[in-house]
């Protein structure tokens, strides 16, 4: 059964900003930076924004972003603000993701946050895998936990709303309550949010199935975690593999509605600059459909590769889909442009 896909827009992004450390569970996995200048990125994105504005199609959005971290220099901040002033949309600088930043002193970090506020930043978000040395182990940098807590405190003192993700894994279970208590001591603001998630079966996170909770551990989680799990999960619940199978049996197949993924690289920027926006969209629609056509559908993957007795817990349908796809590709190696699909991030 061929996968049906429909396109709701295009997301243009470039990998210009390196992470200062590597989280062991990084859902983007291996990273490759681009040397594309701010001017070229801005000019390319602006051309698409103008094209989208002239077409006046509410069902096809043009979005843009920079990866991998929010460690932008001032020239990049000014470039992103300039794009938003021309075409207000989902402002990339409205919130800071603290993962991957360089460690700074308290004074330098306060100045860094104040500069971001001057560019419209209103929120700061951190992902935390346990407390102290345990978090540092998972995030690949000594002192990272203390740095993140300090930065959240500073951001809260400056009036930013604070977001925190608590990663729930076998190794972090015993420290979750202490982590939550530390977060409770931070400045509080309307708009704060907090949620809990397991490691994703994406990127490097797929290496840590031994850290994944099973049904028994999930069902024994303390009651205070329930609202955090509900906020973190798209469906409000964490399902085991066998529970996902039952859920999918009761869910009719629907065409996937996707945004085209256009990653600007040193290898493709010259050719893309020579093409019209319409030509680029048409090409990427064709290539993306071909990538999906090379693969079994979600329901076919479920029928062929799902473990009917699987009790490990996954938050997202995409995670079990990727697990089943790995089993399929192990049996049937297949070339397809994975980076164009929802089956890869980064």
Rosetta silent file (secondary structure, phi, psi, omega in degrees, C-alpha in Angstrom):
SEQUENCE: XXXXXXXXXXXXXXXXXXXXXXXXXXXXXXXXXXXXXXXXXXXXXXXXXXXXXXXXXXXXXXXXXXXXXXXXXXXXXXXXXXXXXXXXXXXXXXXXXXXXXXXXXXXXXXXXXXXXXXXXXXXXXXXXXXXXXXXXXXXXXXXXXXXXXXXXXXXXXXXXXXXXXXXXXXXXXXXXXXXXXXXXXXXXXXXXXXXXXXXXXXXXXXXXXXXXXXXXXXXXXXXXXXXXXXXXXXXXXXXXXXXXXXXXXXXXXXXXXXXXXXXXXXXXXXXXXXXXXXXXXXXXXXXXXXXXXXXXXXXXXXXXXXXXXXXXXXXXXXXXXXXXXXXXXXXXXXXXXXXXXXXXXX
SCORE:     score description
SCORE:     0.000 S_00000001
   1 L     0.000  119.972 -179.087    0.000    0.000    0.000 S_00000001
   2 L   -70.258  144.861  175.885    1.579    3.283   -1.117 S_00000001
   3 L   -74.950  132.680  174.182    1.841    6.064    1.423 S_00000001
   4 L   -95.630  130.935  179.202   -0.391    9.034    0.671 S_00000001
   5 E  -131.622  144.789  173.520    1.145   12.408    1.454 S_00000001
   6 E  -129.230  151.528 -172.294   -0.118   15.972    1.195 S_00000001
   7 E  -113.804  129.875 -176.239    1.969   19.090    1.658 S_00000001
   8 E  -106.137   -0.233 -179.024    1.058   21.987    3.945 S_00000001
   9 E   161.733 -166.483  178.579    4.103   24.174    3.352 S_00000001
  10 E  -138.852  135.681  176.744    7.875   24.285    3.189 S_00000001
  11 E  -112.591  116.824 -178.392   10.421   24.648    5.996 S_00000001
  12 E  -101.242  122.938  178.586   13.740   26.149    4.923 S_00000001
  13 E  -145.480  159.457  179.280   16.618   25.667    7.301 S_00000001
  14 E  -134.802  144.840 -178.245   20.383   25.666    7.476 S_00000001
  15 E   -92.876   80.790 -171.910   22.737   24.007    9.947 S_00000001
  16 E  -106.848  -13.370 -170.078   24.783   27.067   10.858 S_00000001
  17 E  -123.929  110.325 -174.888   25.036   26.967   14.638 S_00000001
  18 L   -74.745  150.881  169.606   27.024   24.200   16.335 S_00000001
  19 L   -79.994  144.071  179.574   26.187   22.648   19.690 S_00000001
  20 L   -83.453   -8.922  176.342   28.867   23.158   22.348 S_00000001
  21 L  -154.687  166.679 -175.514   28.318   19.611   23.664 S_00000001
  22 L  -118.395  115.669  174.628   26.675   16.388   22.501 S_00000001
  23 L   -73.648  136.292 -176.994   23.729   14.841   24.337 S_00000001
  24 L   -63.627  -27.807 -176.567   23.895   11.061   24.220 S_00000001
  25 L   -99.747   15.206 -172.784   20.177   10.848   23.354 S_00000001
  26 L   -51.204  124.624 -177.144   20.238   13.614   20.682 S_00000001
  27 L   -78.808   -8.304  174.466   17.308   13.040   18.347 S_00000001
  28 L   -90.135  -16.230  177.037   19.164   14.703   15.462 S_00000001
  29 L    66.938 -140.077 -178.767   22.057   12.236   15.664 S_00000001
  30 L   -65.067  142.592 -174.702   25.149   12.975   13.574 S_00000001
  31 L  -122.803  146.676  175.930   25.492   16.635   12.594 S_00000001
  32 L  -136.994  122.050 -176.613   27.067   18.440    9.653 S_00000001
  33 L   -84.994  152.589  174.387   27.423   22.216    9.630 S_00000001
  34 L  -105.242  151.317  176.521   26.944   24.533    6.670 S_00000001
  35 L  -105.156   16.114  179.973   29.098   27.569    5.912 S_00000001
  36 L   -60.008  133.901 -177.570   26.301   29.447    4.100 S_00000001
  37 L   -73.496  159.243  175.076   26.468   33.133    4.963 S_00000001
  38 H   -57.355  -39.967 -177.579   23.686   35.025    6.710 S_00000001
  39 H   -62.653  -43.942 -179.739   23.232   37.126    3.580 S_00000001
  40 H   -67.641  -42.319  178.330   22.667   34.103    1.323 S_00000001
  41 H   -61.089  -48.750 -177.708   20.312   32.458    3.803 S_00000001
  42 H   -61.854  -44.280 -179.575   18.328   35.659    4.287 S_00000001
  43 H   -62.765  -41.605 -179.962   18.106   36.387    0.549 S_00000001
  44 H   -65.819  -47.451 -179.298   16.925   32.849   -0.200 S_00000001
  45 H   -64.218  -43.026 -179.180   14.319   32.837    2.566 S_00000001
  46 H   -60.214  -38.906  177.478   13.110   36.332    1.683 S_00000001
  47 H   -60.918  -40.807  178.797   12.535   35.248   -1.919 S_00000001
  48 H   -69.976  -39.801  178.988   10.331   32.395   -0.686 S_00000001
  49 H   -63.032  -41.151  177.419    8.450   34.616    1.751 S_00000001
  50 H   -65.421  -40.756  177.280    7.692   37.103   -1.041 S_00000001
  51 H   -61.341  -46.932  179.120    6.616   34.240   -3.307 S_00000001
  52 H   -63.583  -37.824  179.704    4.319   32.851   -0.638 S_00000001
  53 H   -65.192  -39.033  179.778    2.850   36.280    0.056 S_00000001
  54 H   -68.851  -33.067 -178.664    2.000   36.821   -3.621 S_00000001
  55 H   -74.313  -27.782  177.306    0.306   33.414   -3.880 S_00000001
  56 L    51.823   50.019  176.592   -1.871   34.171   -0.850 S_00000001
  57 L  -107.458  112.906 -179.225   -2.437   30.496   -0.045 S_00000001
  58 L   -73.643  -14.649 -177.584   -3.363   29.942    3.577 S_00000001
  59 L   -94.968    8.352  179.071   -2.920   26.171    3.135 S_00000001
  60 L  -142.130  102.324 -174.198    0.784   26.388    2.232 S_00000001
  61 E   -94.549  146.318  172.524    3.063   28.055    4.770 S_00000001
  62 E  -107.778  118.205 -179.735    6.665   29.185    4.287 S_00000001
  63 E  -126.052  164.096 -177.586    8.736   28.764    7.465 S_00000001
  64 E  -150.831  154.987  179.492   12.436   28.996    8.247 S_00000001
  65 E  -162.032  164.555  174.276   14.847   28.137   11.037 S_00000001
  66 E  -121.716  140.257  177.289   18.510   27.729   11.917 S_00000001
  67 E  -122.755  165.851   11.117   20.021   24.677   13.640 S_00000001
  68 E  -103.784  -23.253 -178.840   21.526   23.147   15.660 S_00000001
  69 L  -120.451  173.780  177.283   21.671   25.390   18.725 S_00000001
  70 L   -93.092   24.911 -179.987   20.518   28.913   19.635 S_00000001
  71 L   -82.806   65.191 -177.366   24.137   30.067   19.934 S_00000001
  72 L   -89.260  142.397  171.177   23.629   32.913   17.432 S_00000001
  73 L   -80.911  174.051 -174.277   25.986   35.859   17.070 S_00000001
  74 H   -63.899  -36.317  179.125   24.575   39.382   16.894 S_00000001
  75 H   -61.734  -37.843  178.186   24.658   39.484   13.090 S_00000001
  76 H   -69.861  -40.852  175.798   22.470   36.367   12.975 S_00000001
  77 H   -57.629  -44.820 -178.958   20.076   37.828   15.541 S_00000001
  78 H   -66.722  -37.049  178.035   19.745   40.966   13.425 S_00000001
  79 H   -63.330  -46.364 -179.628   19.216   38.915   10.269 S_00000001
  80 H   -66.367  -39.624  177.129   16.397   36.874   11.838 S_00000001
  81 H   -64.227  -39.314  178.735   14.748   39.964   13.284 S_00000001
  82 H   -62.013  -41.395  176.815   14.933   41.645    9.879 S_00000001
  83 H   -62.077  -43.005 -178.492   13.152   38.718    8.221 S_00000001
  84 H   -67.567  -35.265  178.528   10.438   38.779   10.860 S_00000001
  85 H   -65.872  -34.637  178.016    9.930   42.530   10.496 S_00000001
  86 H   -73.762  -42.385 -176.900    9.374   42.075    6.758 S_00000001
  87 L  -136.839   84.941 -179.562    7.126   39.032    7.140 S_00000001
  88 L   -58.974  130.532  179.452    5.841   38.533   10.708 S_00000001
  89 L  -154.619 -140.283  175.612    5.237   34.860   11.366 S_00000001
  90 L   -79.320  100.906 -170.017    6.459   32.309   13.863 S_00000001
  91 L   -70.735  118.276 -178.091    9.407   34.317   15.179 S_00000001
  92 L   -62.501  -20.493 -176.815   12.510   32.091   15.617 S_00000001
  93 L   -98.520    8.546 -178.635   13.827   34.339   18.395 S_00000001
  94 L   -68.051  -23.615  178.811   10.676   34.304   20.530 S_00000001
  95 E  -144.401  151.045  179.159   12.101   31.584   22.757 S_00000001
  96 E  -105.268  132.026  166.329   15.521   30.207   23.663 S_00000001
  97 E   -96.845  121.251 -171.377   16.366   26.514   23.752 S_00000001
  98 L   -81.251  -15.520  179.284   19.206   26.219   26.259 S_00000001
  99 L   -63.329  135.840  175.574   20.577   22.893   25.045 S_00000001
 100 L    87.988   -1.990 -179.623   23.903   23.125   23.235 S_00000001
 101 L   -73.551  155.410  172.170   24.888   26.594   24.457 S_00000001
 102 L   -70.484  142.339  175.547   28.440   27.447   25.488 S_00000001
 103 L   -71.479  137.547  179.064   28.941   27.617   29.240 S_00000001
 104 L  -133.754  164.246  173.102   29.346   31.159   30.538 S_00000001
 105 L   -68.833  166.443  179.524   29.771   32.827   33.907 S_00000001
 106 H   -59.909  -43.191 -179.656   26.653   34.072   35.684 S_00000001
 107 H   -64.539  -42.872 -179.725   27.411   37.676   34.718 S_00000001
 108 H   -68.305  -35.498 -179.668   28.049   36.781   31.086 S_00000001
 109 H   -70.088  -37.283  176.328   24.932   34.621   30.929 S_00000001
 110 H   -62.045  -44.877  178.559   22.777   37.411   32.322 S_00000001
 111 H   -62.849  -39.565  178.560   24.159   39.788   29.675 S_00000001
 112 H   -61.697  -44.314  179.525   23.550   37.142   26.993 S_00000001
 113 H   -66.696  -40.016  178.982   19.918   36.736   28.087 S_00000001
 114 H   -62.360  -40.593  176.845   19.364   40.495   28.235 S_00000001
 115 H   -60.971  -42.985  178.697   20.635   40.788   24.668 S_00000001
 116 H   -63.354  -38.774  176.616   18.165   38.065   23.598 S_00000001
 117 H   -59.597  -38.505 -179.983   15.360   39.915   25.355 S_00000001
 118 H   -65.665  -18.785  176.088   16.182   43.000   23.308 S_00000001
 119 L   -99.183   13.117  173.112   15.551   40.858   20.217 S_00000001
 120 L    97.664    8.163  179.207   12.121   39.752   21.450 S_00000001
 121 L   -71.507  132.188 -177.663   12.907   36.589   23.398 S_00000001
 122 L  -123.249  -10.863 -177.755   10.206   35.875   25.992 S_00000001
 123 E  -137.926  155.888  174.323   10.811   32.250   27.052 S_00000001
 124 E  -134.524  134.772 -174.435   13.688   29.925   27.994 S_00000001
 125 E  -129.450  137.819  177.168   13.491   26.123   27.810 S_00000001
 126 E  -131.667  145.036  172.338   15.765   23.369   29.143 S_00000001
 127 E  -105.208  132.804 -172.044   15.728   19.578   28.835 S_00000001
 128 E  -130.240  128.868 -179.543   16.905   17.739   31.946 S_00000001
 129 L  -115.658   78.439 -177.254   17.878   14.085   32.343 S_00000001
 130 L    88.123 -165.837 -174.822   18.143   13.621   36.078 S_00000001
 131 L  -120.189  143.888  170.767   20.057   15.742   38.591 S_00000001
 132 L    58.942 -128.211 -173.603   23.728   16.732   38.844 S_00000001
 133 H   -62.957  -30.260  178.695   26.283   14.230   37.567 S_00000001
 134 H   -65.086  -48.285  175.865   23.596   11.969   36.068 S_00000001
 135 H   -59.804  -43.872 -179.436   22.297   14.769   33.858 S_00000001
 136 H   -59.290  -38.811  176.907   25.884   15.758   33.015 S_00000001
 137 H   -59.578  -49.026 -177.031   26.563   12.171   31.910 S_00000001
 138 H   -68.795  -27.823 -176.872   23.592   12.160   29.558 S_00000001
 139 H   -98.415   -0.678  170.687   24.410   15.614   28.205 S_00000001
 140 L    71.368   26.009  179.121   28.109   15.010   27.681 S_00000001
 141 L  -156.321  125.130  177.694   29.428   17.940   29.704 S_00000001
 142 L   -65.527  135.609  178.696   30.526   18.331   33.308 S_00000001
 143 L    83.961    2.884 -175.759   28.662   21.112   35.087 S_00000001
 144 H   -67.475  -37.120 -179.896   25.861   21.267   32.528 S_00000001
 145 H   -62.031  -48.888  179.703   23.087   20.667   35.069 S_00000001
 146 H   -62.163  -37.571  178.598   24.228   23.534   37.283 S_00000001
 147 H   -63.253  -44.270 -179.696   24.634   25.752   34.219 S_00000001
 148 H   -65.958  -42.885  178.666   21.075   25.054   33.039 S_00000001
 149 H   -63.880  -40.700  176.620   19.555   25.650   36.492 S_00000001
 150 H   -61.234  -44.271 -177.271   21.509   28.892   36.804 S_00000001
 151 H   -67.129  -40.064  175.735   20.366   30.016   33.360 S_00000001
 152 H   -61.746  -42.224  178.601   16.725   29.190   34.081 S_00000001
 153 H   -61.595  -46.648  179.456   16.953   31.156   37.327 S_00000001
 154 H   -61.092  -44.659  179.706   18.479   34.150   35.561 S_00000001
 155 H   -61.831  -40.744  177.420   15.878   34.008   32.793 S_00000001
 156 H   -64.473  -40.215  178.071   13.114   33.850   35.391 S_00000001
 157 H   -63.943  -27.859  178.330   14.559   36.815   37.265 S_00000001
 158 L   -85.911    0.120  175.827   14.497   38.750   33.983 S_00000001
 159 L    95.778    7.197  179.005   10.802   37.962   33.547 S_00000001
 160 L   -78.503  144.102  169.832   10.990   35.175   30.984 S_00000001
 161 E   -71.570  142.947 -173.404    8.519   32.295   31.114 S_00000001
 162 E  -111.771  132.342  173.565   10.340   29.037   31.860 S_00000001
 163 E  -115.316  143.001  179.416    9.901   25.687   30.164 S_00000001
 164 E  -143.134  131.065  173.913   11.381   22.420   31.411 S_00000001
 165 E  -107.191  127.350  176.497   11.307   18.911   29.988 S_00000001
 166 E  -101.188  115.622  177.061   11.984   16.042   32.397 S_00000001
 167 E   -80.308  127.773 -178.220   13.340   12.970   30.626 S_00000001
 168 L  -105.937  110.940  178.743   11.945    9.801   32.184 S_00000001
 169 L  -139.446  169.378 -178.788   14.255    6.803   31.816 S_00000001
 170 L   -57.374  -39.708 -177.045   15.246    3.901   34.038 S_00000001
 171 L   -76.084  -20.325 -177.534   18.361    5.736   35.188 S_00000001
 172 L   -97.004   -8.596 -173.210   16.526    9.012   35.935 S_00000001
 173 H   -53.844  -46.664 -173.065   13.545    7.568   37.836 S_00000001
 174 H   -71.021  -14.729 -177.136   15.029    7.926   41.306 S_00000001
 175 H  -106.543    0.626 -174.394   15.970   11.592   40.750 S_00000001
 176 H   -64.157  -42.379 -178.538   12.751   12.890   39.170 S_00000001
 177 H   -65.173  -42.792  177.882   11.174   14.125   42.391 S_00000001
 178 H   -62.854  -38.765  177.412   14.352   15.955   43.425 S_00000001
 179 H   -63.106  -45.548 -179.732   14.546   17.512   39.948 S_00000001
 180 H   -62.020  -38.302  178.445   10.943   18.666   40.137 S_00000001
 181 H   -65.771  -39.040  177.169   11.571   20.216   43.564 S_00000001
 182 H   -63.941  -39.483  178.171   14.575   22.134   42.220 S_00000001
 183 H   -66.781  -32.674  177.775   12.442   23.459   39.364 S_00000001
 184 H   -64.463  -21.955 -178.628    9.790   24.521   41.886 S_00000001
 185 L   -83.822   -6.005 -179.891   12.390   26.821   43.479 S_00000001
 186 L   -77.619  159.568  174.725   12.840   28.852   40.282 S_00000001
 187 L   -55.045  144.009 -176.153   11.042   32.180   39.719 S_00000001
 188 L  -111.844  140.837  179.640    7.437   31.601   38.639 S_00000001
 189 L  -143.747  152.332  169.919    5.572   33.368   35.843 S_00000001
 190 L   -61.423  134.966 -176.883    2.329   33.016   33.972 S_00000001
 191 L    99.693   -8.414  173.711    3.155   31.039   30.857 S_00000001
 192 L   -60.975  150.088  175.794    5.638   28.664   32.537 S_00000001
 193 E  -146.266  151.082 -177.386    5.341   25.080   31.357 S_00000001
 194 E  -148.225  139.591 -176.449    6.749   21.751   32.435 S_00000001
 195 E  -154.703  165.663 -177.742    6.351   18.289   30.947 S_00000001
 196 E  -124.897  141.918  178.615    7.796   14.773   30.973 S_00000001
 197 E  -147.175  150.274  168.235    8.882   12.550   28.091 S_00000001
 198 L   -78.134  169.038  171.702   10.841    9.338   27.540 S_00000001
 199 L   -60.259  143.317  177.953   13.858    9.368   25.248 S_00000001
 200 L   -81.235  149.017  170.478   12.730    9.419   21.625 S_00000001
 201 L   -85.896   68.188 -178.127   13.475    6.565   19.242 S_00000001
 202 L  -145.519  144.237  177.811   15.119    9.117   16.961 S_00000001
 203 H    54.308 -133.777  179.891   18.752    9.833   16.137 S_00000001
 204 H   -72.159  -17.189  179.617   21.053    8.663   18.900 S_00000001
 205 H   -61.929  -23.523  179.403   18.080    8.076   21.198 S_00000001
 206 H   -67.657  -12.557 -179.049   17.411    4.793   19.379 S_00000001
 207 H   -79.013   -9.663 -167.496   20.563    3.381   21.021 S_00000001
 208 L  -118.107   47.606  176.455   19.055    3.368   24.508 S_00000001
 209 H   -64.738  -25.062  178.209   16.199    0.881   24.461 S_00000001
 210 H   -70.276  -14.123  176.879   17.624   -0.541   27.697 S_00000001
 211 H   -91.658   -9.257 -173.481   16.721    2.793   29.343 S_00000001
 212 L   -76.087  138.277  176.950   13.111    2.682   28.173 S_00000001
 213 L   -69.588  150.872  170.173   10.341    2.079   30.710 S_00000001
 214 E  -103.359 -179.212 -176.892    8.063   -0.916   30.322 S_00000001
 215 H   -58.223  -41.124 -177.188    4.360   -1.073   31.139 S_00000001
 216 H   -63.064  -46.304  178.683    4.996   -2.100   34.744 S_00000001
 217 H   -66.869  -40.219  178.009    7.334    0.823   35.451 S_00000001
 218 H   -59.351  -46.364 -175.710    5.041    3.256   33.617 S_00000001
 219 H   -70.512  -16.893  179.408    2.014    2.176   35.611 S_00000001
 220 L   -96.286    3.310  179.751    3.960    2.564   38.873 S_00000001
 221 L   -62.986  147.086 -178.795    5.021    6.177   38.210 S_00000001
 222 L   -64.701  152.145 -175.567    3.986    8.629   40.950 S_00000001
 223 H   -61.042  -30.417 -176.564    0.720   10.525   40.514 S_00000001
 224 H   -65.381  -19.533  178.562    2.435   13.926   40.398 S_00000001
 225 H   -79.399  -18.469 -174.021    3.969   12.962   37.046 S_00000001
 226 H   -54.621  -50.444 -179.865    0.571   12.349   35.397 S_00000001
 227 H   -65.461  -29.375  178.257   -0.114   15.970   34.365 S_00000001
 228 H   -70.735  -36.374  176.087    3.465   16.343   33.101 S_00000001
 229 H   -67.201  -42.382  179.752    3.058   13.230   30.951 S_00000001
 230 H   -61.900  -37.864  179.856   -0.275   14.499   29.627 S_00000001
 231 H   -72.407  -29.931 -175.743    1.316   17.826   28.648 S_00000001
 232 H   -83.799  -28.481 -174.719    4.263   16.141   26.951 S_00000001
 233 L   -94.426  134.051  179.369    2.457   13.514   24.889 S_00000001
 234 L   -58.460  -36.347 -179.872    0.515   14.491   21.770 S_00000001
 235 L   -93.822   -5.167 -179.297   -2.106   11.883   22.677 S_00000001
 236 L    85.202   -3.833 -177.904   -1.826   12.510   26.420 S_00000001
 237 L  -139.438  157.885  170.698   -0.635    8.951   27.123 S_00000001
 238 L  -104.018  127.222 -178.717    2.438    6.746   26.748 S_00000001
 239 E  -111.121  145.804  170.875    1.701    3.459   25.001 S_00000001
 240 E   -76.650  168.521 -179.732    3.702    0.259   24.896 S_00000001
 241 H   -57.789  -43.840 -179.041    4.473   -1.288   21.518 S_00000001
 242 H   -67.774  -31.956  176.658    1.628   -3.771   21.853 S_00000001
 243 H   -70.971  -34.465  174.353   -0.738   -0.948   22.878 S_00000001
 244 H   -64.131  -37.933  177.968    0.311    1.042   19.813 S_00000001
 245 H   -59.137  -47.848  179.907   -0.555   -1.990   17.685 S_00000001
 246 H   -63.710  -39.255  178.840   -4.081   -2.061   19.120 S_00000001
 247 H   -62.742  -44.594 -178.006   -4.414    1.696   18.692 S_00000001
 248 H   -68.301  -32.598  177.025   -3.381    1.545   15.029 S_00000001
 249 H   -61.607  -29.991 -178.775   -5.794   -1.302   14.329 S_00000001
 250 L   -94.005    3.046 -175.776   -8.595    1.014   15.423 S_00000001
 251 L  -117.141  113.405  179.058   -7.263    4.015   13.474 S_00000001
 252 L   -62.224  146.607  177.223   -7.970    4.252    9.721 S_00000001
 253 L   -65.956  134.496  179.518   -5.010    5.178    7.543 S_00000001
 254 L  -124.966  148.416  174.537   -4.995    8.877    6.668 S_00000001
 255 L   -59.141  134.619  177.909   -2.848   10.809    4.169 S_00000001
 256 E   -74.897  129.874  177.316    0.134   12.281    5.990 S_00000001
 257 E  -101.078  115.993 -169.853    0.101   16.089    5.935 S_00000001
 258 E  -128.416  156.718  168.401    3.696   17.266    5.849 S_00000001
 259 E   -97.055  131.908  175.350    5.816   20.327    5.391 S_00000001
 260 E   -59.392  139.220 -176.365    8.470   19.977    2.709 S_00000001
 261 E  -107.772  107.102 -178.886   11.902   19.894    4.314 S_00000001
 262 E  -111.464  104.294  179.269   14.441   22.039    2.471 S_00000001
 263 E   -96.361  116.257  177.334   17.886   21.941    4.073 S_00000001
 264 E   -78.946  127.198 -179.246   20.247   24.499    2.564 S_00000001
 265 L  -130.660  168.513  175.800   23.776   23.107    2.314 S_00000001
 266 L   -61.966  -25.748 -176.357   27.090   24.086    0.766 S_00000001
 267 L   -83.391  -26.607 -173.801   26.418   21.436   -1.895 S_00000001
 268 L  -112.099   -9.827 -171.205   22.938   22.540   -3.030 S_00000001
 269 H   -63.193  -40.043 -178.355   22.749   26.299   -2.475 S_00000001
 270 H   -61.681  -46.495 -178.530   24.151   27.305   -5.898 S_00000001
 271 H   -66.277  -42.793 -178.339   21.657   25.176   -7.824 S_00000001
 272 H   -65.224  -35.164  178.775   18.693   26.190   -5.671 S_00000001
 273 H   -65.481  -24.173 -179.217   19.509   29.871   -6.086 S_00000001
 274 L   -86.341   -5.859 -177.217   19.249   29.422   -9.867 S_00000001
 275 L  -103.151  154.902  173.208   15.734   27.922   -9.655 S_00000001
 276 L   -76.561  161.831  178.354   12.380   29.619   -9.182 S_00000001
 277 H   -61.091  -41.744  178.795   10.431   28.990   -5.976 S_00000001
 278 H   -61.546  -40.050  178.207    7.788   27.099   -7.940 S_00000001
 279 H   -64.852  -40.728  179.786   10.427   24.866   -9.509 S_00000001
 280 H   -63.771  -47.460 -179.585   11.945   24.118   -6.109 S_00000001
 281 H   -61.000  -45.011 -179.941    8.590   23.228   -4.565 S_00000001
 282 H   -61.103  -42.460  179.577    7.672   21.001   -7.523 S_00000001
 283 H   -64.535  -45.198 -177.115   11.021   19.186   -7.342 S_00000001
 284 H   -70.706  -30.807  173.057   10.848   18.648   -3.595 S_00000001
 285 H   -63.507  -45.114  179.962    7.269   17.418   -3.798 S_00000001
 286 H   -63.203  -46.451 -178.907    8.342   14.856   -6.422 S_00000001
 287 H   -66.419  -38.191 -179.650   11.407   13.758   -4.465 S_00000001
 288 H   -68.561  -42.543  176.360    9.505   13.536   -1.185 S_00000001
 289 H   -60.767  -39.599  179.363    6.725   11.438   -2.731 S_00000001
 290 H   -65.211  -37.917  178.480    9.389    9.142   -4.216 S_00000001
 291 H   -62.111  -44.203  179.553   11.050    8.744   -0.808 S_00000001
 292 H   -70.838  -34.203 -179.309    7.775    7.644    0.774 S_00000001
 293 H   -64.620  -22.146 -179.594    6.880    5.415   -2.188 S_00000001
 294 L   -77.490   -6.057 -172.169   10.030    3.376   -1.515 S_00000001
 295 L  -119.807  152.298  170.185    8.721    2.340    1.909 S_00000001
 296 L   -64.564  156.925  176.233    5.878    0.237    3.275 S_00000001
 297 L   -70.914  167.473  177.991    3.023    2.163    4.850 S_00000001
 298 H   -56.933  -46.290 -178.178    2.765    2.544    8.607 S_00000001
 299 H   -66.773  -33.938  175.740    0.073   -0.136    8.816 S_00000001
 300 H   -67.247  -42.463  175.927    2.157   -2.505    6.668 S_00000001
 301 H   -59.183  -42.062  179.456    5.176   -1.974    8.919 S_00000001
 302 H   -61.565  -47.372 -177.998    2.958   -2.686   11.910 S_00000001
 303 H   -62.298  -36.927 -171.883    1.582   -5.898   10.397 S_00000001
 304 H   -90.680  -32.751 -166.544    5.018   -7.215    9.414 S_00000001
 305 H  -125.116   -7.198 -178.100    7.402   -6.049   12.121 S_00000001
 306 L   -71.909  145.035  177.700    5.545   -5.076   15.290 S_00000001
 307 L   -91.650  107.820 -177.338    6.160   -7.138   18.422 S_00000001
 308 L   -63.246  -17.254  178.278    2.728   -8.237   19.674 S_00000001
 309 L  -106.969    8.303 -175.564    4.243   -8.820   23.110 S_00000001
 310 L   -67.455  121.745 -176.503    6.299   -5.606   23.175 S_00000001
 311 L  -112.144    1.328  174.737    5.905   -3.872   26.533 S_00000001
 312 E   -71.532  146.297 -167.989    8.451   -1.063   26.193 S_00000001
 313 E  -102.077  136.032  178.865    6.782    2.351   26.257 S_00000001
 314 E  -130.894  140.512  179.471    6.887    5.016   23.524 S_00000001
 315 L   -79.111  -40.160 -170.134    5.329    8.439   23.521 S_00000001
 316 L  -110.002  143.280  170.539    5.012    8.945   19.769 S_00000001
 317 H   -56.370  -37.195 -179.497    3.582    6.876   16.962 S_00000001
 318 H   -59.339  -33.549 -177.735    6.625    8.017   14.993 S_00000001
 319 H   -67.386  -44.670  177.655    8.915    6.218   17.455 S_00000001
 320 H   -70.416  -33.519  175.853    7.344    2.793   16.965 S_00000001
 321 H   -59.831  -43.680  179.213    7.162    3.461   13.226 S_00000001
 322 H   -66.197  -37.195  178.035   10.917    4.095   13.194 S_00000001
 323 H   -63.526  -43.829  178.546   11.570    0.963   15.221 S_00000001
 324 H   -68.280  -36.679  177.550    9.565   -1.104   12.727 S_00000001
 325 H   -63.641  -39.741  177.275   11.260    0.649    9.809 S_00000001
 326 H   -58.976  -40.006  178.512   14.672   -0.304   11.223 S_00000001
 327 H   -66.268  -40.414  178.333   13.552   -3.946   11.241 S_00000001
 328 H   -63.268  -46.680 -176.876   12.317   -3.628    7.650 S_00000001
 329 H   -68.656  -27.512  175.513   15.545   -2.003    6.436 S_00000001
 330 H   -64.762  -34.438  178.899   17.631   -4.677    8.160 S_00000001
 331 H   -87.507  -33.439 -174.387   15.842   -7.256    5.984 S_00000001
 332 L  -132.710   77.938  179.048   15.384   -5.099    2.882 S_00000001
 333 L   -53.377  128.771 -172.544   18.109   -2.438    2.540 S_00000001
 334 L  -135.604  131.959  173.993   16.491    0.418    0.633 S_00000001
 335 L   -88.265  124.493  172.363   17.861    3.666   -0.764 S_00000001
 336 L  -154.720  157.156 -177.594   15.551    6.619   -0.186 S_00000001
 337 L   -80.184   81.022 -174.342   16.025   10.288    0.676 S_00000001
 338 H   -59.252  -34.128 -176.570   15.352    9.890    4.354 S_00000001
 339 H   -66.189  -13.123  177.783   16.171   13.520    5.132 S_00000001
 340 H   -89.542   -7.753 -174.933   13.074   14.575    3.153 S_00000001
 341 L  -106.947  174.037  176.729   10.726   12.527    5.325 S_00000001
 342 L   -78.535    2.743 -176.343    9.446   12.689    8.890 S_00000001
 343 L   -88.855    8.365  175.334   11.633    9.644    9.589 S_00000001
 344 L  -152.532  143.229  171.056   14.702   11.766   10.320 S_00000001
 345 L  -114.845  140.966  176.941   15.407   15.017   12.126 S_00000001
 346 L    83.213    0.000    0.000   18.393   17.163   11.289 S_00000001
